[in-house]
Amino acid sequence: MKFTEPLKGQKLSFLLEKAASREAKLWKVYVPKKPSNQDTDISPAQRDEAVQWLADVHHQLKLYPETLCLAVSILDRFLSAIKARPKYLRCIAIACYFLATKTSEEDERIPALRELIHSSNCGCTHSEILRMEKIILDKLNWDLHTATPLEFLHIFHAMAFSCKAECFAGGVLSGLNRSQHLALLTQELLHCISHSTLLQVRGSMLALALVTLQLEKICPDWLALTVDLLHKAQINSSELIGCRELVARCLSTHTASLPPNTVYICHPSCPPQSRDERVSPRWHLSTFPTTSDSRPLPLRRKPSAKRKVEQMDVDEYFDGIKRLYNEDGPQEGSSSPCPALQPVTES
């Protein structure tokens, strides 16, 4: 999210309402069942392992956090609609990630499928991933434009900043600007979505819990601001309290797992502008041991003018999905990791 100018309350409320509407339309509680057979059911632990594997691939490719969040959202929506075997999970996960890159990334930053296969070491072939893409798109009715937890995090963070900008200027956030603080929250969010214990929490609830936990540390009147955010998001306070407890427990594990000499370094992709200017570069958060002699790679800035999807040719936008229609089925004697998927039957 770009901060080219202070966003008015009405504009933020409109963005929140729009995102909440998409979430209500597409979000569905994904309740992973305890597998009765390890060969036929995907367990919560296996889902978490697949998400953490995607996070490693994402870190290697250095793409936008929006891409990873969307990939996890697509994965969870797909797993809630079908029944698949664990041996196909990596093929499903990497296909979800490839769809997310073509939806969120700039055209020049979309990795080629062969590059993605090589970087991820997924063990799938080019045609197998394309076939799995087709299955995913069919099951989701070709609708990937869902509101992710990161989108809500951007909105709630902007709302809190517009109301209490002085809270972000000092205290525990001394030395961090607005983008850096959002980068820290983004890392916490990426950690949370890799835990199946939070699968039953809506993205809006998860984002609000993260923001309010941070406000509690830095803002004396955080409770009044939290009540205002609850009212705007139309979220029940008792639900938020329970979510905050789950998130705090999840983040305590995240904090404990960091090496003692880990530091956070944020580098803009261009020279800083004057302090009065409102433009903030997109930040990417990385952890580097203080004993390391290697220098962090410079980070890129997302172009400000992305072409609208409506103006793009469908074949160009989906880049390769069009080949699914002309792709021949698997040859006799060949093996494919694509399962014979079937809807989940109600027990």
Buried (B, 14 or more C-beta within 10 A) or exposed (E): BBBEEEBEEEEBBEBBEEBBEBBEEBBEEBEBEEBEEEEEBBBBEBBBBBBEBBBEBBEEBEBBBBBBBBBBBBBBBBBBBBBBBBEBBBBBBBBBBBBBBBBBBEEEBBBEBEEBBEBBEBEBBBBBBBBBBBBBBEBBEEEBEBBBBBBBBBBBBBBBBEBBEEBBEEEEBEEBBBBBBBBBBBBBBBBBBBBBEBBEBBBBBBBBBBBBBBBBEBBEEBEEBBEEBBEBBEBEEEBBEEBBEBBEEBBEEBEEEEEEEEEBEBEBEEEEEEEEEEEBBBBBBBEBEEEEEEEEEEBBBBEEEEEEEEEEEEEEBBBBBBBBEEEEEEEEEEEBBBBEBEEEEEE
